[in-house]
């Protein structure tokens, strides 16, 4: 089985600062939390910006963080859940206004040409 993290509410996928720090610790990234005027962000030690929404949703470290922290992993506009699919299943994360749904081939009605 493969675990997939997705956002189950309107708003958008994102991790809390606590979850980002935990991810950084587990992955050995050494992320640094920066606040410049009214903007907060995370940086890698080389100064490059780091964004949680760029993570692969099947990333085992991401899955571990969400499982460990539960609701504390949710970003400001997120309610994160984990879906499980058999390994090798084709899937797509459908998004509308930040609300995401994990869809497989079997979730669609197909027409034959």
C-alpha positions as CSV (number, residue, x, y, z in Angstrom):
1,X,0.0,0.0,0.0
2,X,1.1,3.6,-0.7
3,X,0.1,6.4,1.5
4,X,-0.8,9.8,0.0
5,X,-1.2,13.1,1.9
6,X,-3.9,15.5,0.6
7,X,-5.8,18.5,1.8
8,X,-9.5,17.8,2.6
9,X,-10.8,21.4,3.0
10,X,-11.0,24.5,1.0
11,X,-8.0,26.7,1.4
12,X,-4.9,24.8,0.2
13,X,-2.3,22.2,1.0
14,X,0.3,23.4,3.5
15,X,2.1,22.4,6.7
16,X,2.3,24.1,10.0
17,X,5.6,25.5,11.2
18,X,5.8,22.7,13.7
19,X,5.3,20.1,10.9
20,X,7.9,21.9,8.7
21,X,10.4,21.9,11.6
22,X,9.8,18.1,12.2
23,X,10.1,17.4,8.4
24,X,13.4,19.3,8.4
25,X,14.7,17.4,11.4
26,X,13.8,14.0,9.9
27,X,15.1,14.8,6.5
28,X,18.3,16.6,7.8
29,X,17.5,19.7,5.8
30,X,18.5,22.3,8.4
31,X,15.7,24.6,7.4
32,X,15.7,28.1,8.8
33,X,12.5,30.0,9.6
34,X,12.8,33.6,8.4
35,X,10.6,36.6,9.0
36,X,11.2,39.7,6.8
37,X,8.8,42.5,7.5
38,X,5.4,40.9,7.1
39,X,6.6,37.8,5.2
40,X,7.5,34.5,6.8
41,X,9.2,31.7,4.9
42,X,11.6,28.8,5.3
43,X,15.0,28.6,3.7
44,X,17.6,25.9,3.2
45,X,21.1,26.7,4.6
46,X,22.2,27.9,1.2
47,X,19.5,30.6,1.3
48,X,17.2,29.0,-1.2
49,X,13.5,29.2,-0.4
50,X,11.8,25.9,0.6
51,X,8.0,25.3,0.2
52,X,6.0,22.5,1.7
53,X,3.6,22.4,-1.3
54,X,6.5,21.2,-3.5
55,X,6.7,17.9,-1.6
56,X,5.8,14.7,-3.2
57,X,2.5,13.6,-1.6
58,X,3.8,10.1,-1.2
59,X,7.1,11.3,0.5
60,X,7.5,8.8,3.4
61,X,8.8,11.6,5.7
62,X,5.8,13.8,4.9
63,X,3.5,10.8,5.7
64,X,5.4,10.2,8.9
65,X,5.0,13.9,10.0
66,X,1.3,14.0,9.3
67,X,0.8,10.7,11.1
68,X,2.8,11.8,14.1
69,X,1.4,15.3,14.5
70,X,-2.2,14.7,13.4
71,X,-4.1,18.1,13.3
72,X,-1.0,19.9,14.5
73,X,0.5,19.2,11.0
74,X,-2.2,21.3,9.3
75,X,-1.1,24.5,7.7
76,X,-3.2,27.7,8.2
77,X,-5.7,26.8,5.5
78,X,-5.4,23.0,5.5
79,X,-6.9,19.9,7.0
80,X,-4.5,17.1,6.0
81,X,-5.5,13.5,5.6
82,X,-3.8,10.3,4.4
83,X,-5.3,8.0,1.8
84,X,-3.9,4.6,1.0
85,X,-3.9,3.0,-2.4
86,X,-2.5,-0.3,-3.5
87,X,1.1,0.2,-4.8
88,X,1.1,0.7,-8.6
89,X,-2.4,2.3,-8.7
90,X,-2.7,5.3,-11.1
91,X,-4.0,8.3,-9.2
92,X,-4.5,12.0,-9.6
93,X,-5.0,14.6,-6.9
94,X,-7.9,16.7,-8.1
95,X,-8.0,20.3,-6.6
96,X,-10.7,22.9,-6.5
97,X,-10.2,26.0,-4.4
98,X,-7.6,24.1,-2.4
99,X,-9.9,21.2,-1.6
100,X,-8.2,18.1,-2.9
101,X,-9.5,14.6,-3.7
102,X,-7.5,11.6,-4.5
103,X,-8.9,10.1,-7.7
104,X,-8.1,6.8,-9.5
105,X,-9.1,5.5,-12.9
106,X,-12.0,3.7,-11.3
107,X,-13.5,7.0,-10.1
108,X,-14.3,8.1,-13.6
109,X,-16.9,7.0,-16.1
110,X,-15.1,6.4,-19.4
111,X,-16.5,6.5,-22.9
112,X,-15.2,4.5,-25.8
113,X,-14.7,6.3,-29.1
